[in-house]
């Protein structure tokens, strides 16, 4: 975490968001505070003017897929051996098919060409990654992975009061939320496995100290070090303390030695037990939230969500008969705006506004939204200028393609 904060300040070598295995969880925000955060986030996230090189999210997805499959198999083997698992592990075991479905949808909806076209962040730990990825990361962190469509709508709307998102970015909101949830679940799953392994190591040490199974006790065996390079993993300490408390006084020297080592690190066993139980409880909630959110993401009508938050749609609805058209027709307008914006100096919203102003020049005749944009007299519809007979003149008006 210190690496990420340092990189955010220096901007010299920004750390990737996965340079830490910490679960993606920050202060839980109310909806009002979430909107405030969206506004400040938009102000602090400039878009890069040129293409920046960064590892693909698809590559990270493959890493998480492998880690989640390994965790699933480890948990399944633990259950098969008759051992008890945590509620978080049980959630993953029972809903792994949901996780597989999410990964398939990401692969289907995020081809590399689409990923490359998304605006990238110019600064911070997410430098070089899509702006919408930073948006989704913040939403997941401050909701503890709990998906609420209404909250997301207000979050995106608040963000766009400062920085309008492109049509492509708005369509990518669902995909990037899935990517961040998979990332978070991968971290939680790795913790589930490593904590279980640490508890097993502690049980093995306690068995030797106590002489379990008829074997003589070995009160003088060294307690060893944690596998992560630190003195002890918290899960190891907690399990060992719980096993040694209220046991034969012959093993208390080991417990006293453990307490002394912890004290030299500014800790106590009681503190570690309390913190570990809190972390486990929080992990149970987060994993439950992730799985539940994945299900809700699949059930949401994303085209409806898109049209509710799209500033291009809002402008077209206010200035034309856009709302009366069918979805396919509306999508033709949006696709044309995307293409024209990519090949001009204007943004999508600016293209939309120019098309509406061009339509206002002509007197609106008595026509219906179902009529072709090439029908005589349809010059008063922005579609005539975006995809109809007025397209050539409209391109000249916006200098498409731009002059060098």
N, C-alpha and C positions, 0 to 999 in steps of 0.2 A: 504493500500500500504506500510506503514511503517513496518507493521508486516512481509510482504513478504520480504522486503529488509533486515530486521533484521535477518530473518530466513536464507536467502541466505548467510549471513556473518557468522552466528554462526554454522549453520548446526546441531544444537542440536534438535530442534523441528521444522522442516521445515513446514511452513504454506501451506495448500492446495491452489491450484490456485483459488479456489472459496471462499476464505476467504474475498474477496472483491466483491462488486457489480459493480465495475468500468467496463465500456465497454472496450473490448479488442482492444485497439487502441494505437499505439505508433508513433514515428516519421515516416513519410512516406518516404520510401527509393526508390531511383532510382534502376534500375536493377544492376548497378555496385556496389552500396552500399549494396544491398541485398546479392550479392555474397560475399562481404567482411564479412558481418554479419554471413552468413552461415559458413564461415571458422572459425571465432572467436567462434561461438556457438559450433561447433564440438570440438574445443580445450578445451572448458569449460564444456563439458558434458561427464564425465566418466561413464561407464556402471558398474552397480553393479555386483560383483562376486557371490553374493548369492541372494536368493529371498527376496524381501522386501515387507512388508505388507502395503497396501494402499487401500483406498476405490475404488471400481470398477468404471470405466467410465460408465458402463451400469447403475449403480445405479444413477449416476449424470444425465444420459440421461433421466431416469424416472422422476426425479425432474424437469428438464427443460421442459419435455413434459407436465407435469401438470401445470407448470407456464405459458407456452405458450397457452394452452387451456383456462386457466382462463383469460388471457389477451385478447384472441380472443373474448371470450364471453362478456367481459366488453366493448370492443370496439364496438362490434355488437350492444349491448344494448344502447350505447351512440349514435350511428348513428340512431337507431330505435326511440330514443327520440327526434330526430331532432337537436342534438347538432353537432357542428363542431369538426372535428378531425384533427390531424396533418398529414402531408404527410407520416411520418413514420408509424403512426397507419393505414393509408389507405393502405400502402404497405403490412402490415401484414394481414389486413382484406381480401384483394383481392387475396393474395397468400398463404393463410393458407394451402391449399391442397398441395402446393409444400413442405411446412414444414413437413406435415404428411408423404409424400412420402420419404423424407430424413430420417426420424426417422425409418420408416419401413426398409429401405435399411441398416441402421446401425445395427439394430437388426438381420437382415438376415446374414450380412457379418462379424459380430464380435461376434462369440460364445465365451463363457468364456474360453474354452480350448485354443483357438487361442490367446486370449488376454494374457493368462498366459505365453505363449511361447515367447512373444516379449521381447527383451532386455529392462531392466529397468534402469532408471537413478540412480546414486549413491549419487548425491549431489543436493543441491539447492531446491527451492520451489516445483519443480516437482519430488523430490526424491521419488522413488518407482513407478512412472508412466512410461509408455513406452517412450523410447527415441524418437520414431517417433512422439509421442504426443507433446513433446517439440519442435520438428522441425515444426510441423503444427501450433502450437501456435505462434511461432515467425513469420512465414510466414503471418498468418492472421493479426497479430498485426501491422506489418510494411507495409502492403498493404491496410490497412483499409478494410479488408474483401473482397477485389476485386481479384477475381481469374483470373489469366492469365497463361495458360498452359506453354507458353514459359518461363515466369519468374519462374514458379515452377520448370521446368526442369533445368534451370541454377542454381537455389537455391539448389536443391538436388545434382546436380553434384558438386557444390562447396563444399558442406558439405562432400561429399564422398572423396574429395581429402585429407581430414584429417582422417575421420572415415568412412570406407565402411559400408553401411547399409546391413542388411541381406535380403534375398529374401522375407521372411515374412514381414519385415518392409516396403519394397518397395510396396508390394501388399496392405499394410495397410495405405498407404499415403492417398488414397481417403477416406477411412472410417474415419481416424482421422481428416482430414480436415472438413468433415461433422460434426463430434462431436464438434469441436471448433466453427464452424459457428452456430450450434444450441445453444451452450453455450452463444455465443455473442448475438444472437437474443433473448435468454431468458432474458439476462440482459437489453437489449434495451427495450424489451416489458414491463418488470417490471418498468422501468423508465417512459415509456409512461403512464402506469396506475397510478403510484404514482403522477406524475406531474399533470395529469388530475384531480385527487382527490384533490390535493393541490389547484389547480385553482378554483375548485368548493367551497372549504372551504373559499377561499378569496372572491369569489363572494357572498357567504352567509353573510360574515362579511360586505362587502361593501354595500349590500342591506340594512342591518340594520342601518349602519351609515348614508346612504343617504335617508332612508325611502322610498324604492321602493314599488310600488304598492299601494300607498295611505297611507301606514303606517307611523307613525311619525318617524323622524330620531332619532337615539340613538347615539349621538356623544361620549358618555362616556363609551361605552361598551369596555371591555378588548379585545385586539387583540389575546391573547392566544399564545400558543407555537406550533411548528411544531410537527407532529406525530412521527418524527424520533428521538425525544429527544433533538434536537438542538433548538436554539431559534426560527428560522423560516426556512422553506424550501424555496429555491430560487424561485421555481415556485409560491409559495404562495405570497411572497413579490412582485414579478414582476406583478402578476395579480392585487394585491391590489393597488399598486402604480399607475398602468395604470387606474384603476377604480376611484381613488380618485383625481388624478390630474385634475386641471381646474374645480373642483366642488365647491359647496357652501362653503364659508369660515368657516361655522360652523363645518365642518368635518376636517378642516386643523389641529386642535390640534392632531388628531389621526395620521395624516401624519407626523407632526413634531415629535411626540413621536416615530414613527417608524424609522424616520431618525436618531434620537438620539440613539436608541437602536442599529441600524446598525453601527453607528459611533463608539460606544463603542466596537464593534467587529472588527473595522478597515475596515469597508465597507461603501459603499454608495448605495443608490437605483439605481443611474445611472449605477454604476459599475455592480450591480447584473442584471439589465435589459440587459445590453450589453452581459454579460457572459451567461445569460440564453438563449438569442437569438442565440448566437454562438453555444451553446451546442445543442439546438434544431435543428439548421441547420446541424450540424455535425451528429446528430443522424439520421436525414432524409437521409443523404448520406450513412451512414453506413448500415442502414436497407435496403436501395435500393441495395447496393453492395452485402449484404448477400443473398438476394433473387435472384439476377441476378447470383451470383456465384453458388448457389445451382442448378440452371437450367443448367449452363455450366458444372458443375461436372457430371451431369447425361448424358450430350451429349458427353463427352470426351471418346475417345477410350483408356481406361486404360491399356489393354494389350499392346498396342503400346507404351504408355508412359512408362510402366514398362520396356520393352525391350530396350528402348532408354536410360534409366538411369542405368540399371543393369550392374554392373561391372563383374559379372559372365558371363552374355551374351556377353559382350564386349570381354572378354578373349576367350570364346568358338568360337566366330565369327572369331577372329584373328588367332586362331590356329587349326581350323578344318572346316568341311563342315556344321557347325551348322546352318548358315544362310540359306542354301538351303533346310533345313528340314521344315516340316509343324509345326504349332504351337503345336499340341498335342505331337509330338516327342520332340520338344524342352522342353516342360513342363516335360516330363519324365526325361530328363537329370537334370533339375532344382530340381525336387522332390527328386531324388536320392542324389544330392549334399546336399540338406537340411538335409536329414535323416542321411547321413554319417557324416556331420558336428556336428549334435546334439549328435552323439554317439562317437565322437573322440575329441582329443585335438586341432584339426585343425579348422580353420575358413572355411566358404564356399568358399571363394576366394582361400585359400590355397589348399582345396580339388580339386578345378577346375584346379589349376596349376599342381598339382601332376598327375592328370589324363591326362593332355595334355603332360606332360613329359613322362609318361608311354607310350602314343601313339606314341611319337616321336622315341622311341627305335626301332620300327618296320618300315620297308620300306613301304611306301605308295603304295599299288597296284592300278590297274585301276578298281575302284569301284565307285558306285554312292551313294548318300546320302540316297536313298530309300531302299537300301539293309539292311537286318537285321543285327543288331550288332553282331549276333552269326554266321554270314556267315564267313567261313574260309578266313583268310586274313584281317579281319576287325579289327585286333588288333591295327591298326594305327588310329582308331577312338576312341576318349575318351569314347564314349558310351559303347564300348566293356568292358571297365574297370569299368564303373559306373553301368550299368544295364545288361551287357551281360555275356559271358562266362568267362571273366577275373575278375569278381566281387570278387570272393573268394580270389584270389591272391592280388587284390587291397586292400581289407580289411586288409589282413595281412601286406601289405606294410605300411598302415597308422595306424596300431595297433588299429583296430576297433574290439571289443570295447577296450578302453585303458586299459592298465595294471594298477592295483592298486598300 
